[in-house]
């Protein structure tokens, strides 16, 4: 993915919304932004909390589609209701990233995010799996944008070749 932003999708328009429950989540969620930058996909960033800013969170979700957002990635820790609260207020696909924080090291966030009642899904990735959250969002968008499919294919080819090279080196 060396071309990076040269392959920008839908220029000047954010198609992915990244939301996190606290500014302290950015150290994890930046892994998602790195992937999206590499794939040339524009995103918007928001800090909002299902608990501390419930009205703002609902408003963000309700207006996302009209802003041109097509997938939302939501990361939160502890009793992590952010992704579910967003999914409750939009029918856009929502990818949840449980964040490791607090006494339970992310297990609390994983269960809070993944165990959504039927009809309001959150596609949940691993604890601190923000990079995979971005890859999953990109996969969803690749149905519509051929350039995103190309970027994902290029990424997989690159990682495959790196592994093959390492394997060959070790066999020498
Ligand atoms: C969650 O509580 C946030 O998503 C964060 O992971 C955790 C701690 O938040 P702060 O106390 O740092 O704001 O709501």
Boltz pocket constraint, residues with backbone or C-beta under 6 A from the ligand:
constraints:
  - pocket:
      binder: B
      contacts: [[A, 20], [A, 21], [A, 22], [A, 23], [A, 24], [A, 25], [A, 49], [A, 75], [A, 76], [A, 77], [A, 78], [A, 79], [A, 99], [A, 101]]
      max_distance: 6.0
